[in-house]
């Protein structure tokens, strides 16, 4: 057995199987586990998926939202124990793999993405 096969077999037990199919342009709600003092709670983070990177256990999505007039982006490691849940709220119709051009757009109308109806939620 070579090194890559050993690494893949160890990673396989940590890969989540209950993740929804996420595409670029989708509006998602990510439940993030936050520890405050001795308590732990789940905080939702809702925004548009503008990028996907890597694959396997290192797969990440970049979620962008505008909060109080300021664009905020967070990168989530999909298979991390900190990510509690991911719910797709709306499918987006886009024609490119990365939506970094949304960073330069200002306002609600300029950053809108058409809804896609051919894929189920």
Secondary structure as UniProt FT lines:
FT   HELIX           3..12
FT   TURN            13..14
FT   TURN            24..25
FT   STRAND          27..36
FT   TURN            37..38
FT   STRAND          39..53
FT   HELIX           56..58
FT   STRAND          60..67
FT   TURN            68..69
FT   STRAND          70..77
FT   TURN            78..79
FT   TURN            81..82
FT   STRAND          83..90
FT   HELIX           100..104
FT   TURN            108..111
//
